[in-house]
Amino acid sequence: MGITQPAVSKYMHKKRGIAIRLEGVSYVDEAANKIAALLVSGKAGKVQIMSKMNEVSLRVRKGKLMCDLHRRLEPELNLVSCRICEA
């Protein structure tokens, strides 16, 4: 996937990528397991992996799972009228 072993280690030890918690969200967990299986099998190319990652990221947006992160980053943002993730 074009990332280094140290970067993988940081993700695995939750020292990177923890701005939003997605563990326990069933469709995210399922997608992560499918992507991991594809990677381990060596049968999927980068495009297929990236496509699966894009699918789950769209569901995360449409499920409004990013709202808490946006609230922390942009406190003046009116999330009630925000429609960015619905696009």
ABEGO torsion letter per residue (X at the ends): XGBBAAAAAAAAAGABGAABBABGBAAAAAAAAAAAAAAAAGABBAAAAAAAAAAAAAAAAAAGAAAAAAAAABAABBAAABAAAAX
